[in-house]
């Protein structure tokens, strides 16, 4: 498989198909892809998950460490999301320092989870001003067939739900091998999920394959979750070089709640 | 509205804006823009030869934006040098400006936009976009239109325009939401959308309308600054 740039002819083909609400795999433009989740990617991680979104596959692992709190939040633990687009997952990924996509994906996953309030950071404080838990979530793609960010978000959330606290020995040092059964302080009701809308011409679609995604001109990601029973948008980021009109934004806001609930159901079923 | 803004501003009231074009003599184009205490300065260099060569594009010139906070612009000194935050913001500013630029006439070249924040009181990325758009126009780069940007916020349940630091740190009820956006001045098209916080989808629609109105005010300030630069 080579990493060639898409030809104009292919792009025109996609444009025409999308305008008729058609896709290669038989889905309609706003149809979601299949979601599968497994746990136990690494028994050394405090929690881990493998997510398949269509043919896209991402693994995520949670590690916990003890550190000093940040100066502006003395009584709160912290969250650090990182990741790397390993050349293992696609001929399009290259060795070397992270490119923009490699920075954007963890940052957007971080914001989606943080702003949803899923993690109770105050409960991650061990001793105020001195010791707090830092939650590291690292996401790695294993196979990129598009919608990597949305898949990475599901993997990160699944790994968090799967994670348990490591034990502390008498002197307060972590014993990573002695795992407890205690879960992380996360809300059971809150399930942050992102949906990225891709646009080609006047068509807007969800969960594109890598090829569909490459044909598109622009994209915008919305992360959402329930807060006191109300669906909230927690994060948003538009990318790429063309625009969204006000009407298109309104349309996406009409579509989002329905699609979020649909994805929520799929993920909850896959989480079992 | 239920929440009173600490600044005493009305919900749809912007901070005082200033804009000035031609602030850096060495640059091909330059401008400063401020929302109250948030100041952005921008310089444009180019079109010029692009190095490294492998980044050159024979079908078009490219835009390269560098945004950052200066070390003394915030309360806790910001460590100099690029961070994940500054790299992300640089990229979204690039995307915010590209839709109005026509760089096809400058193949293999780069247009460098440097935007820095000497003093920050929130809304820095949108101030940076307003300054950068002015600097590009001042440099005479072919543009279809200007870009104007603003940050709409939500404090608990109420929408407000042009968020300041005090409001960014608001922590009651539904908490703070920061919703920076940029739009093409004379079209209803958005070139930047970012968001952090908690906001219902229906309120996103209202925030967009509020942002449109604010961007019109910003556009007027930008136009005035450009006219002043020509007449003097």
Interface residues (C-beta under 8 A of the other chain):
Chain A: X71 X72 X100 X103 X104 X107 X111 X115 X117 X220 X222 X227 X230 X231 X232 X233 X234 X235 X236 X237 X238 X239 X240 X241 X242 X243 X244 X245 X246 X247 X249 X250 X253 X254 X256 X257
Chain B: X76 X84 X85 X87 X88 X91 X92 X95 X98 X99 X174 X179 X184 X187 X188 X189 X190 X191 X192 X193 X194 X195 X196 X197 X198 X199 X200 X201 X202 X204 X205 X208 X209 X212
